[in-house]
Amino acid sequence: MINGVSIDATSELQAKVRSLLEQPDTSFNARIATASVEFEGVSPLRWLANYPREARLYWSGRDYGMEVAAIGEADCQYSPSAADLKGLRSGLGSMLSGCEHGVRYYGGIRFDFCQPYEGQWDSFGAWRFVLPRFEVRKDSKGTMLRCNVVVPDDRAQMNLILEQIEALRVPVQAFQQLPKPIRHRFCPDTQKWESIVNWVLRAVQISSLDKVVLARETTVDFPAPPEPITILQQLQGNSPSCFHFLFEPIPGRAFLGASPERLFRREGRSVESEAVAGTRPRGHSDLEDERMIDELFGSAKEQREHEFVRISLQEEIARLAAYVTMDVQPSIMRLASEIHLVSRLRAILRQEYTSLDVLEALHPSPAVGGYPSDLALEVIREREPFDRGWYAGPVGWIGVNEAEFAAGIRSGLVSGSVMRLYSGAGIVRGSTPLDEWDEIGHKISGLAKVLDLYASSVQADFQYA
């Protein structure tokens, strides 16, 4: 069955899950077991659209061709608030200990634990990582439907899980159409933005502060709730070469986006990361692109902004690594609407360090917070008039000696009939409020086009240079 779950597939999966849960086990410690069946001819995102009443998540990597769509929860590591990652370390460490390769928890972490929490982020918490009950994984080797169970805990609900597998046999649903936006508002507005940027520029002149990444929240109202899966499906089409993600802990409340920026990828002891900073809009021709690239390499302001990220990345990874190598000079990252400077790093992690050690070392990077980090965070807490929540925080997945995280930027939060869009820009010596306002507009243009913000007459001032 194309894009649907066949009777044969569900019957095979039920038999495998029954076998896992009926196996005798003398241990009282929880362990994760996985049953999987082939699932060819399936679009993971279209499959995910079939389950609007479930907790859902989606992840597709930028470079490695892995695509995952998942529903339900076999286990959830969640904290409504936290001061650090100790609880996450303990929870994931216990559950992943002794697991087979390929078991993964998917989720994200708040940008800043110290920032006051706003209600729209309640379902996401300080962190939330989910071992899905059901996931469709597609890679170069094929597509598999997986069911994760926790033994012995799930033995008591084996019949329910088997019924849930049976319920996967549903007709394929088409992607829903999106409603047209009716109004929007910026936070901060242009006047307040100018005031905040000028304050930061004065602070850069008279203190040891070098860079602050300031963000904008654009709230868009709709006459009816937009379907997050449709938004993501269209975003994939206009934002290639990005990490695409969606986390929907409760139906109708979803954080999603298309991030160009890898925080890090780990396989065994090998770690990859990158410094992405310095931006120009794409031109209308190859010739204009080349002119923008020349501007990037020739701009002292853009080079300075990139160097802060580059230096910090190398220093933080060096503390954890036995070996580090980084590009001698930045190269160009071309996206659909912008061009960035990028410097790539590779390292060999020392034996005693974990994926969460790497994550803590790298977040928040100067690419999303500023430099020095502590000073920049103080400014963001005092001056930004909204809660970033998961925006610019790490999003991705973690398994046994493997992980991949992106910065949760170029993103938005769907809450019923409201969607909040987020993007930011690095303020350094040489920045101007108008140029940075235009830059954050370019960075969120992928989502703005999907939501039809340019075409709507109500959005006449939603224009970007």
C-alpha positions as semicolon CSV with decimal commas, in nm:
position;residue;x (nm);y (nm);z (nm)
1;M;0,000;0,000;0,000
2;I;0,157;0,331;-0,106
3;N;0,196;0,572;0,189
4;G;-0,015;0,348;0,410
5;V;0,046;0,062;0,652
6;S;-0,041;-0,277;0,506
7;I;-0,211;-0,558;0,695
8;D;0,099;-0,774;0,647
9;A;0,327;-0,506;0,797
10;T;0,111;-0,451;1,104
11;S;0,063;-0,825;1,160
12;E;0,439;-0,882;1,140
13;L;0,507;-0,592;1,377
14;Q;0,246;-0,719;1,626
15;A;0,409;-1,062;1,631
16;K;0,754;-0,914;1,694
17;V;0,630;-0,684;1,971
18;R;0,442;-0,971;2,137
19;S;0,761;-1,179;2,129
20;L;0,965;-0,898;2,289
21;L;0,718;-0,844;2,571
22;E;0,656;-1,212;2,642
23;Q;1,022;-1,303;2,671
24;P;1,117;-1,402;3,027
25;D;1,335;-1,137;3,192
26;T;1,477;-1,174;3,540
27;S;1,599;-0,813;3,556
28;F;1,385;-0,548;3,723
29;N;1,576;-0,267;3,549
30;A;1,399;-0,095;3,262
31;R;1,545;-0,161;2,920
32;I;1,448;-0,053;2,570
33;A;1,364;-0,308;2,301
34;T;1,272;-0,238;1,940
35;A;1,075;-0,431;1,679
36;S;1,091;-0,321;1,315
37;V;0,948;-0,417;0,976
38;E;1,014;-0,301;0,621
39;F;0,793;-0,011;0,518
40;E;0,882;0,077;0,160
41;G;0,689;0,321;-0,057
42;V;0,611;0,544;0,240
43;S;0,663;0,919;0,271
44;P;0,741;0,971;0,643
45;L;0,592;1,320;0,652
46;R;0,273;1,216;0,471
47;W;0,244;0,921;0,712
48;L;0,275;1,168;1,001
49;A;-0,010;1,378;0,862
50;N;-0,244;1,084;0,933
51;Y;-0,220;1,137;1,311
52;P;-0,326;1,494;1,406
53;R;-0,448;1,378;1,749
54;E;-0,116;1,223;1,854
55;A;0,204;1,365;1,997
56;R;0,422;1,393;1,685
57;L;0,780;1,468;1,589
58;Y;0,983;1,490;1,272
59;W;1,353;1,519;1,194
60;S;1,548;1,522;0,870
61;G;1,924;1,572;0,862
62;R;2,093;1,820;0,635
63;D;2,370;1,604;0,490
64;Y;2,312;1,235;0,559
65;G;1,970;1,163;0,409
66;M;1,809;1,039;0,732
67;E;1,438;1,120;0,773
68;V;1,230;1,028;1,080
69;A;0,860;1,072;1,154
70;A;0,721;0,949;1,485
71;I;0,408;0,938;1,701
72;G;0,338;0,849;2,063
73;E;0,574;0,805;2,355
74;A;0,736;0,489;2,488
75;D;0,935;0,705;2,730
76;C;0,970;1,078;2,789
77;Q;1,249;1,259;2,972
78;Y;1,093;1,593;3,064
79;S;1,150;1,872;3,312
80;P;0,914;2,170;3,345
81;S;1,202;2,383;3,474
82;A;1,569;2,330;3,553
83;A;1,894;2,504;3,635
84;D;2,113;2,256;3,445
85;L;2,111;1,921;3,263
86;K;2,176;1,693;3,563
87;G;1,830;1,539;3,552
88;L;1,855;1,478;3,178
89;R;2,198;1,317;3,217
90;S;2,061;1,082;3,480
91;G;1,744;0,992;3,291
92;L;1,903;0,936;2,950
93;G;2,206;0,766;3,100
94;S;1,986;0,512;3,276
95;M;1,760;0,443;2,976
96;L;2,031;0,427;2,708
97;S;2,267;0,213;2,913
98;G;2,305;-0,122;2,740
99;C;2,076;-0,027;2,450
100;E;2,135;-0,155;2,100
101;H;2,271;0,082;1,836
102;G;1,998;0,286;1,671
103;V;1,779;0,362;1,973
104;R;1,721;0,737;1,981
105;Y;1,555;1,001;2,193
106;Y;1,437;1,309;1,999
107;G;1,381;1,651;2,149
108;G;1,519;1,987;2,248
109;I;1,628;2,222;2,522
110;R;1,532;2,579;2,612
111;F;1,761;2,854;2,494
112;D;1,802;2,984;2,849
113;F;1,697;2,817;3,175
114;C;1,711;3,150;3,358
115;Q;1,474;3,339;3,130
116;P;1,115;3,367;3,267
117;Y;0,890;3,103;3,110
118;E;0,581;3,210;2,913
119;G;0,271;2,990;2,896
120;Q;0,293;2,896;2,528
121;W;0,610;2,698;2,604
122;D;0,467;2,499;2,900
123;S;0,440;2,171;2,707
124;F;0,807;2,189;2,606
125;G;0,962;2,256;2,945
126;A;1,329;2,312;3,017
127;W;1,392;2,003;2,809
128;R;1,186;1,728;2,655
129;F;1,330;1,413;2,492
130;V;1,101;1,139;2,365
131;L;1,157;0,776;2,279
132;P;0,870;0,741;2,028
133;R;0,628;0,454;2,046
134;F;0,621;0,433;1,666
135;E;0,868;0,579;1,419
136;V;0,917;0,562;1,044
137;R;1,286;0,590;0,951
138;K;1,400;0,641;0,597
139;D;1,761;0,640;0,479
140;S;1,971;0,519;0,187
141;K;1,914;0,157;0,295
142;G;1,535;0,179;0,288
143;T;1,238;0,262;0,513
144;M;1,149;0,085;0,837
145;L;0,851;0,105;1,072
146;R;0,974;0,068;1,430
147;C;0,794;0,010;1,759
148;N;0,985;0,089;2,080
149;V;0,889;-0,074;2,409
150;V;1,026;-0,045;2,760
151;V;1,066;-0,380;2,934
152;P;0,930;-0,479;3,182
153;D;0,709;-0,166;3,215
154;D;0,521;-0,215;2,887
155;R;0,422;-0,576;2,959
156;A;0,120;-0,451;3,151
157;Q;-0,007;-0,266;2,846
158;M;0,088;-0,515;2,574
159;N;-0,268;-0,548;2,449
160;L;-0,302;-0,170;2,420
161;I;0,021;-0,149;2,218
162;L;-0,099;-0,428;1,987
163;E;-0,426;-0,236;1,937
164;Q;-0,227;0,078;1,857
165;I;-0,036;-0,114;1,590
166;E;-0,370;-0,232;1,446
167;A;-0,485;0,132;1,437
168;L;-0,192;0,226;1,213
169;R;-0,393;0,084;0,922
170;V;-0,558;0,412;0,824
171;P;-0,623;0,564;0,482
172;V;-0,361;0,814;0,372
173;Q;-0,465;1,174;0,426
174;A;-0,380;1,461;0,194
175;F;-0,192;1,759;0,337
176;Q;-0,440;2,021;0,458
177;Q;-0,456;2,367;0,308
178;L;-0,335;2,653;0,523
179;P;-0,566;2,940;0,621
180;K;-0,468;3,291;0,515
181;P;-0,320;3,517;0,784
182;I;-0,539;3,802;0,907
183;R;-0,296;4,014;1,111
184;H;0,053;4,022;1,260
185;R;0,256;4,213;1,517
186;F;0,628;4,244;1,583
187;C;0,793;4,215;1,924
188;P;0,991;4,431;1,950
189;D;0,844;4,675;1,697
190;T;1,075;4,880;1,477
191;Q;1,102;5,168;1,724
192;K;1,185;4,944;2,019
193;W;1,424;4,741;1,800
194;E;1,620;5,055;1,713
195;S;1,641;5,147;2,081
196;I;1,767;4,801;2,185
197;V;2,024;4,777;1,903
198;N;2,160;5,125;1,979
199;W;2,189;5,033;2,347
200;V;2,392;4,723;2,256
201;L;2,616;4,923;2,020
202;R;2,694;5,168;2,300
203;A;2,770;4,877;2,535
204;V;3,005;4,726;2,277
205;Q;3,195;5,054;2,264
206;I;3,245;5,095;2,639
207;S;3,264;4,740;2,779
208;S;3,415;4,398;2,712
209;L;3,095;4,294;2,531
210;D;3,174;4,210;2,167
211;K;2,851;4,066;2,024
212;V;2,485;4,014;2,117
213;V;2,241;3,815;1,905
214;L;1,906;3,993;1,927
215;A;1,590;3,824;1,808
216;R;1,241;3,923;1,697
217;E;0,910;3,747;1,761
218;T;0,646;3,794;1,491
219;T;0,299;3,685;1,602
220;V;0,065;3,589;1,317
221;D;-0,309;3,537;1,371
222;F;-0,519;3,302;1,156
223;P;-0,896;3,253;1,133
224;A;-0,843;2,880;1,205
225;P;-0,554;2,667;1,338
226;P;-0,288;2,605;1,071
227;E;-0,176;2,241;1,035
228;P;0,190;2,216;1,146
229;I;0,265;1,923;0,912
230;T;0,150;2,124;0,609
231;I;0,369;2,417;0,715
232;L;0,670;2,189;0,746
233;Q;0,599;2,012;0,416
234;Q;0,594;2,344;0,229
235;L;0,894;2,474;0,423
236;Q;1,098;2,176;0,305
237;G;1,027;2,279;-0,052
238;N;1,151;2,636;-0,021
239;S;1,431;2,582;0,235
240;P;1,661;2,306;0,105
241;S;2,003;2,230;0,256
242;C;1,866;2,265;0,609
243;F;1,776;2,054;0,909
244;H;1,395;2,027;0,914
245;F;1,231;1,958;1,247
246;L;0,895;1,947;1,423
247;F;0,815;1,874;1,787
248;E;0,447;1,860;1,882
249;P;0,413;1,738;2,244
250;I;0,037;1,800;2,245
251;P;-0,191;1,829;1,940
252;G;-0,199;2,181;1,798
253;R;0,113;2,307;1,976
254;A;0,422;2,252;1,763
255;F;0,771;2,398;1,737
256;L;0,906;2,362;1,383
257;G;1,166;2,510;1,153
258;A;1,436;2,483;0,890
259;S;1,778;2,542;1,045
260;P;2,093;2,568;0,833
261;E;2,321;2,542;1,136
262;R;2,459;2,220;1,280
263;L;2,546;2,246;1,648
264;F;2,728;1,912;1,634
265;R;2,713;1,557;1,506
266;R;2,874;1,268;1,691
267;E;2,953;0,915;1,572
268;G;3,155;0,722;1,827
269;R;3,433;0,958;1,926
270;S;3,420;1,160;1,603
271;V;3,256;1,502;1,629
272;E;3,166;1,751;1,356
273;S;3,061;2,110;1,417
274;E;3,067;2,445;1,239
275;A;3,079;2,820;1,291
276;V;2,806;2,995;1,087
277;A;2,799;3,375;1,107
278;G;2,817;3,661;0,861
279;T;2,523;3,707;0,624
280;R;2,421;3,856;0,292
281;P;2,095;3,807;0,099
282;R;2,103;3,599;-0,218
283;G;2,114;3,798;-0,541
284;H;1,882;3,761;-0,837
285;S;2,160;3,618;-1,054
286;D;2,494;3,438;-1,024
287;L;2,666;3,770;-1,083
288;E;2,480;3,933;-0,793
289;D;2,562;3,633;-0,573
290;E;2,930;3,679;-0,648
291;R;2,903;4,046;-0,556
292;M;2,743;3,951;-0,222
293;I;3,017;3,696;-0,157
294;D;3,283;3,962;-0,225
295;E;3,104;4,189;0,022
296;L;3,106;3,916;0,288
297;F;3,476;3,851;0,255
298;G;3,551;4,222;0,236
299;S;3,339;4,336;0,529
300;A;3,530;4,393;0,852
301;K;3,200;4,379;1,041
302;E;3,098;4,037;0,897
303;Q;3,447;3,894;0,942
304;R;3,451;4,011;1,303
305;E;3,109;3,855;1,372
306;H;3,224;3,526;1,220
307;E;3,552;3,522;1,409
308;F;3,382;3,544;1,750
309;V;3,187;3,224;1,671
310;R;3,489;3,052;1,521
311;I;3,719;3,123;1,817
312;S;3,460;3,016;2,075
313;L;3,381;2,691;1,891
314;Q;3,745;2,591;1,869
315;E;3,816;2,676;2,232
316;E;3,514;2,488;2,368
317;I;3,574;2,172;2,167
318;A;3,947;2,175;2,246
319;R;3,861;2,129;2,616
320;L;3,690;1,797;2,535
321;A;3,894;1,662;2,247
322;A;4,213;1,469;2,191
323;Y;4,244;1,615;1,841
324;V;4,085;1,918;1,669
325;T;4,111;2,051;1,316
326;M;3,929;2,352;1,172
327;D;3,913;2,522;0,833
328;V;4,194;2,774;0,800
329;Q;3,962;3,019;0,622
330;P;3,580;3,039;0,611
331;S;3,396;2,924;0,302
332;I;3,048;3,003;0,169
333;M;2,720;2,838;0,269
334;R;2,449;2,906;0,008
335;L;2,087;2,888;0,119
336;A;1,765;2,970;-0,064
337;S;1,756;3,332;0,053
338;E;2,093;3,404;0,216
339;I;2,466;3,345;0,189
340;H;2,669;3,279;0,505
341;L;3,031;3,244;0,606
342;V;3,100;2,897;0,748
343;S;3,406;2,736;0,910
344;R;3,387;2,361;0,970
345;L;3,548;2,172;1,258
346;R;3,628;1,806;1,314
347;A;3,747;1,653;1,639
348;I;3,813;1,326;1,821
349;L;3,640;1,329;2,159
350;R;3,833;1,214;2,463
351;Q;3,703;0,887;2,604
352;E;3,553;1,033;2,923
353;Y;3,319;1,282;2,755
354;T;2,960;1,227;2,641
355;S;2,725;1,382;2,388
356;L;2,568;1,596;2,662
357;D;2,914;1,725;2,755
358;V;2,954;1,844;2,397
359;L;2,608;1,998;2,396
360;E;2,670;2,187;2,720
361;A;3,005;2,312;2,592
362;L;2,864;2,446;2,266
363;H;2,533;2,599;2,375
364;P;2,468;2,885;2,367
365;S;2,723;2,958;2,096
366;P;2,809;3,315;1,989
367;A;2,604;3,240;1,675
368;V;2,278;3,242;1,876
369;G;2,372;3,422;2,200
370;G;2,676;3,643;2,166
371;Y;3,031;3,688;2,288
372;P;3,140;3,667;2,564
373;S;2,849;3,433;2,631
374;D;2,774;3,528;2,993
375;L;2,763;3,900;2,920
376;A;2,553;3,852;2,608
377;L;2,299;3,635;2,795
378;E;2,260;3,906;3,060
379;V;2,176;4,159;2,788
380;I;1,924;3,924;2,623
381;R;1,751;3,857;2,956
382;E;1,728;4,228;3,034
383;R;1,647;4,369;2,690
384;E;1,456;4,113;2,481
385;P;1,081;4,157;2,550
386;F;0,972;3,795;2,496
387;D;1,051;3,436;2,600
388;R;1,263;3,255;2,339
389;G;1,155;2,916;2,473
390;W;1,312;2,654;2,246
391;Y;1,400;2,911;1,980
392;A;1,779;2,907;1,926
393;G;1,810;2,615;2,169
394;P;1,951;2,276;2,065
395;V;1,710;2,045;1,881
396;G;1,787;1,695;1,755
397;W;1,841;1,343;1,880
398;I;2,070;1,142;2,105
399;G;2,151;0,771;2,115
400;V;2,427;0,538;2,230
401;N;2,756;0,711;2,144
402;E;2,585;0,905;1,865
403;A;2,392;1,229;1,842
404;E;2,299;1,511;1,609
405;F;2,181;1,859;1,707
406;A;2,100;2,174;1,515
407;A;2,040;2,525;1,644
408;G;1,662;2,574;1,663
409;I;1,663;2,888;1,447
410;R;1,454;3,002;1,144
411;S;1,166;2,857;1,342
412;G;0,814;2,908;1,469
413;L;0,570;2,796;1,738
414;V;0,215;2,700;1,641
415;S;-0,035;2,745;1,927
416;G;-0,390;2,691;1,805
417;S;-0,477;2,969;1,559
418;V;-0,161;3,169;1,640
419;M;0,191;3,119;1,509
420;R;0,498;3,295;1,642
421;L;0,798;3,327;1,407
422;Y;1,152;3,372;1,537
423;S;1,476;3,495;1,383
424;G;1,777;3,689;1,504
425;A;2,087;3,883;1,403
426;G;2,428;3,938;1,558
427;I;2,492;4,293;1,675
428;V;2,859;4,391;1,666
429;R;3,055;4,711;1,608
430;G;2,948;4,836;1,264
431;S;2,589;4,703;1,285
432;T;2,293;4,933;1,213
433;P;1,934;4,882;1,335
434;L;1,789;4,897;0,982
435;D;2,035;4,650;0,829
436;E;1,984;4,401;1,112
437;W;1,603;4,436;1,088
438;D;1,628;4,352;0,718
439;E;1,856;4,056;0,795
440;I;1,613;3,896;1,040
441;G;1,345;3,939;0,776
442;H;1,552;3,751;0,518
443;K;1,624;3,474;0,767
444;I;1,256;3,404;0,834
445;S;1,147;3,449;0,471
446;G;1,105;3,074;0,419
447;L;0,828;3,055;0,679
448;A;0,686;3,393;0,573
449;K;0,638;3,265;0,217
450;V;0,474;2,943;0,336
451;L;0,226;3,144;0,545
452;D;0,156;3,378;0,252
453;L;0,264;3,684;0,447
454;Y;0,402;3,857;0,139
455;A;0,086;3,814;-0,070
456;S;-0,170;3,916;0,192
457;S;-0,289;4,276;0,168
458;V;-0,321;4,277;0,547
459;Q;0,057;4,227;0,560
460;A;0,147;4,534;0,353
461;D;0,432;4,631;0,588
462;F;0,570;4,275;0,609
463;Q;0,833;4,348;0,347
464;Y;1,205;4,283;0,355
465;A;1,476;4,466;0,167
